[in-house]
C-alpha cells in the first residue's frame, strides 16, 4: 500500500539524514520515478522534505523535524494502547516502564484521540497470558536481555531437546524473540545463526567481551528464515483431502501439530492440505475427531495410526448391553 510506503520513506529519511533517490528506490523496491512522486506527496502533506544537489546530495528532512501526535490516525492510536504487551514485557522487568510510557502518551493526546482510546479500552481486552497460563520460570531471561542490549558475549549452559547434546556454548547474542508464548535467544555460534529456547538455558555468564553482531542484521527476517528452514527439515510430510468449508477448522485444530504453515490447493468441492506433522500419533489424535470428514492421502503411517486409535476406542467403549449396565 502506498500509505505504508510513505511511512517507510519518512522513517528512512529520519534515520539516514540524507539519502539519494537511487538508494530510496532500492530500499523501497520501487523505481526512481515513484520515489520522486512519493517525495512530492510528502511535501504536499506538509512534511518538510528538501533536496540537496551535487555529488553528495539527496533528500532529507528539515533538521529537528518530528511528527506530532496529531498525525496519528484513530486506528494507530488505538493500536498503541491495545497491544497486550504488559504481560509479555513483565517477563523482562519492563511492565512498569511500559505503563508509565502509556500514561504519558495518553496525557499528551488531543482530547478527541484520548476519548477514542478510552472508548476502545472499555470494549477490547488483549490478554497475552491466555486463559490458564502458568508460564514456566525463566530465571535467566533478564540477564540475557541485558547482554542483548549491552552487546555482550554470553557463555550459556544449555539442554536442548536431545539431552545428549547438552553442554556449554559461547554465543554472540543477536536478540530476543517471543513466538507463540515461548522466548528464544537468537545468537551466533561458530559462524552460524542459532536459536535457543530461554527456558532450556541452565546457566549464564556475561563475558567481558563485545558480541559480534552483523551490522545489517534483520532479526525478524532471520527468524522467519530459521522458522521456514526448521519447518522444511523436520516433521512428517502429510497430505489430507478436506471439504472446503472445513479447511479453516481443520487447520486451526492441527496448528499445534504442524511444524510450519500448511499449503492448500482447491480440487472441486474439496481442498488438499499439505504440511508437516511434528508427531504422527498427535496428528492422528486430532484427525480422529473429524471421522470421515477428513481423508488422509499420505503418509501410510498416519493412516495406520488412525486405525490404531479407532481400534483402541472401539475396544474401550464397545461393550455388551448387559455389561454396560452392571
N, C-alpha and C positions, 0 to 999 in steps of 0.2 A: 504494500500500500504506500502511496506517496506520502501520506502523513507520517508514517513510521520512518520513511527515508529522510524526510525533512528533520525529524528529531535526531536521527543518527548524524545527519550533516551538521547540525548545531553542536552536537557533542564532539565531533571531530574537530570543528573549528575552535571550540573552547579548550580542548585538551592539547592541541598542537600549536596553538598560537597563530602560525601562518602555514598554509598548506596549498600546494598547487592544484589546479583544476584536474590535471592528469592523475595526481595521487588520489584526489577525492573520487574520481571516476573509478579508479582501480578498487578502492576500499568499498565503494557503494555498489560496485558491479553494474555500472551503467556507462553510457558514453559521455564524452566531454560536453556535448550539446545539452544533454539532460542536466548535468551539473550546473551549467550556466543558467538554465531555466529555473532550477531549484534555488540558486543564489538570488535570482531576481524575485522569486516568490517570497523568500525570507525578508528581503528588503521591503517589499510591498506590505508585508505583515508588520513592519516596524522593528524588525531585528537589525541592529546596526552592523551590517557586514560591509567591509570595504575591500578594494583591490589594490595591490601594490604591483607596479610594473617592474620590469628589469629581470636580471639573471636570477636573483634570489626572491623574486616576487611571488605573489599568490594571494589567496583570500584569507581574511582574518576578521574576528570580531573586534569592535572597539574595546580597548583595554579597560578592564574593570566591569564590563557588562555582565550582569547576572539576570537570569529570568526571574520574574516576580511571581509570588504565589497566585496573583490574579490570573496568571497564564495557565494555571491548572484547570482542566476541564472537570465537570462534576464526576465523571467516571474515574478519572485519575485520582481525585481527592478521596473518593470512597475506597478505591483500591488500596491506598496507603494505610487506611485505618482498619481494613478488613483482611489483613494478611494472615492472621492466626499465628504470627511468629513468636508470640510471647512465650509459649511453652517451649518451642524449639530453642530460642535464644537463652532461655533459662538454664539449659544444659551447659551453656558457655559462660554463665555468670553475667549475661547481658540483658536479662529481663528488666531490671531496674532502669538502666540507661535507655532502653527502648521506650519504656513507659514515660520517662521524663521527656524524651525527644518528641513523642507524640503529643504530650501535653503542651509543649512549647509550640509545636506546629499548629495544634488546634487553636491556641490563643492568638496566633498570628493570622489565621484565616479570615477573609472577609465574612461578614455576617451571613450572607446567603449560603456560602460554602459550609460555614460552621453548622447551619441548620440542616444542610444535606447530610453531613457526617453524622449528626445526632439521629436524624431520621433513619439512616442506614443501620447504625449501631443498634437501634431498637428493634430491627427486623431481621438482621442476619448475624449469626454467631458462627465463627470458624474455630473449631476445636481440633487442633492438630494432634492432640494426645489420644483421641479415639475414645470409644465407649468404655472399654475395660482395660485401658492402657496401664501396664505396670512395667515401666521401662527398666531394662537391666542397668545396674550401676556402671558408670563409666568413670572410674577414678582418675584416669589419665587424660580425659578429654581437654580439660583446661590447660594442662601442661603442654599438650600437643598444640593447642590453639595458640598459646604464647609463642611457641617455636615457629609456627607458621607465620605469625605477624612479624616476629623479630628476625625472620630469615636465618634461623639457626639449625645446624645439622643435629639429627637425633640418633641415639642408639636405643633400639627398642627390643624387648623380648616379645616374641610373637608366636602364637599357637594357631596355625591355620587349620582348616577342616581336616586335612591329612596330618594328624598329630605327629607322624614320623618326621615331618619337616619342620617341627618346632625348633626355635633357636633364636639367636641374637642377630639383628641386622642393623647396619648403619645406613641411614636413609637421608635424602635431601627432601624436606617437606615442600610440596607444591601448593597444597591447600586442603581444606576440609570440605566434605560434601555430605549432605543428608539426602538419602534416597530411600523412599518407602519406609521412613521411620528409623533407618539404620545409618549411623555415622561411619564414614570412611575417611581415612587419611590417604590422599593421593600423593605419591612421592617417587623420587628417582632412586633406583638401586642398581648398582653395577651396570650403568649405561642404559637402563630401560625404565619405563614408567610402570609403576605397580599401584595397586590399591590394597589397603589394609583395613579390615574391619576393626574399628576402635575397641569394640567390646572384647576382641581377642588379643589386645595388647596387654601383656602381663607385667611389663616394667618399662620405664622410660628414663633416659638420661639425656639432658640437653647438653650438647658439646659446645666447647668454646671455639667453634668454627662456623664461619658463614656457610649457609647452604648454597648449593649450586642450582640455580633456577633458570631455565631457558628464558631469555628476555622477551621473546614473543609468545610465551606460553598462553594458550587459551584453555583455561581449566574446564569450562563447560564443554568445549569441543573435544578435549582429551577424554573426558569422562564418557561422552557419547560414543567415541571410537572404541574405548575399552569395553563398554557395555555391549556394543554390537559384536565385537570380536568374541566376547565371552559367550554370547548367545549363539554365535555361529559354530563355536568349538565344542560346546557342551550340550548335554541333553539328547534325547532320543527323537529323531525325525518322525513326525506324526502327520497323517492326513485324515481328515474327517469329512463326511458329507452331512450337511445340516440344512434343514428347512430355512429358507432365507429369513423368515420372520423371527427365527430363534437364534440367529447368529450372535447378536449382541448379548443375549442371556448366557449362551454357552461360553463366549469369550470371557465375560465377567466371572463366571463360575470357575473357569480354568486359569484365571490370571495368576494365581499363586503357584500354579504348577508349571507355567511356561517360563523358559529362560529369557525370552525376549518377545517383541511384538510378533503377532501372527499375521500371515498373509491370507487374503481371501480372494476367491475367484468365483464369479457367478456362473452357474450352469443350469439354465432354465429356472425352475422353481426352487432349486436348491443352490447352496453355496459350498464350495470346497474350502476348507480351512486347513492351512499348513503352518506348523510351528514345531517347537522342540520341547519335549516334556522333561522336567527335572527328574521325575520318578514315574515309571510305568505304573507301578501299583497305586501311587497317589492319583495319577490321571484316571485310572480305571475306577477308583472310588468315586471320583466326581462324575464321570460319564455314566456310571451305572444308574445314577438318579434320573437320567434322561430316557432310560429304557430304549424303545425302538425309535425315538425321535432323532437320535444321532447314530450314524453308521460309521464305524471305524474302517478306513480303507487300508491303512498301514500304521504301525508295524504289526507283524503277526503276534509278537509277544504281548502287545496291548489287547488284542482280541482274546488271547489265551487268558490274560489276567482278568478280563471282564467275565469270561466263562467261569473262572475260579470264584470270583466274587458272587456270581449268580448261584453257583452250587452251594457256597457257604451260606447264603441267605436262605435258600430253599431247605437246606439241612437244618438250619436253626429254627425256622418258623413253620415248616410244613409238619403238622402233627396229625395223628389220628383224632377224629372228633371227640371220642371219649377221653383221650389223654389230655386234650386241651382244656377239659372242664374239671379234671381231678385236682 
